[in-house]
Amino acid sequence: MTDSTNLIEPTLQDVQTARSTIKNYVTHTPIRRYPVLSELLDADVWVKHENFQLLGAFKVRGGINLVSQTSQQDRDRGFVTASSGNHGQSIAYAARAFGAACTVVLPEGANSAKSASIASMGANVVFHGDVFERSREHAELLAERDGLRFVHAANEPALIAGVATYTAEIHDDLKDIDVIFAPIGAGSGASGVCIVSDGVSPLTRVIGVQSANAPAAYHAWKTGTIETYPMSTVAEGLATESAYSFTIEILRKRLKEFVLVDDSDISSAIKTYVQATRTLVEHAGAASLAAAIDMKDQIQGKRVVLIASGGNVTTDQLKSVLN
């Protein structure tokens, strides 16, 4: 189990080192301006397309960076992690790349596209529990029982440094950014956005976004107290009952604003992405657009970046949204 009290926040140098480490394994994803979105929001709107990333989500950046830094002893032991889907893909891919065994524990009823992808990379897929937290608890038990290296979905500095590389790409490719909207589930992605933006573009305002039906991280950010909250969101990438101490510590120090959006607005944002960009964005990735629409009056005339963090939406989910 990862003890977050001894963890050190990644630096900009850690992020730059991660870029070198992962460059042969991942894609430098495009950031594109869409006139339809700019007109909709009355702003200069750009989308960072991590839905175009290998495996369809930003998480693979963190998995490669973390596993690359592990010892041969850890790789010989094998890895175990819990995930709602995209993080599990990341660790499965990285474990295979570095010749290690991997077990991924998913909630029962997990996104079928993500679970199939994990299995296709040779990982042992275990379904346990109705929500991510039950899966995480089971993964920790497997780590202790079988001597595996447990990989936490948030309390891992190397994961955060790895996923922060997409924000380094954003600031390389686009200047004078006023606002970045970043989805928050476990918080690794948004932590990386804050670390990099604070270092290279301190005037950029980072706004975190979470589903109102899974508000644990939001409440922890506001109060500093980590508690369990009922969770029922359709956005599995945001579906956490609890927040995580390491990422919440980073976000409380660096995140300028945190908002909640309704699941119905997230679903509508998926449809808007299809219409405006002709691309697929999963629920978690669409949360940033949902928040921008809610905050239209506050971002008018500004240069805005929306993080489309993943595109692993199932056909059933897409049918439901489009209907």
Secondary structure, 3 states (H helix, E strand, C coil): CCCHHHCCCCCHHHHHHHHHHHCCCCCCCCEEECHHHHHHHCCEEEEEEHHHCHHHECCHHHHHHHHHCCCHHHHHHCEEEECCCHHHHHHHHHHHHCCCCEEEEECCCCCHHHHHHHHHCCCEEEECCCCHHHHHHHHHHHHHHHCCEEECCCCCHHHHHHHCHHHHHHHHHCCCCCEEEEECCCCHHHHHHHHHHHHHCCCCEEEEEEECCCCHHHHHHHHCCCCCCCCCCCCHHHCCCCCCHHHHHHHHHHCCEEEEECHHHHHHHHHHHHHHHCCCCCHHHHHHHHHHHHCHHHHCCCEEEEEECECCCCHHHHHHHHC
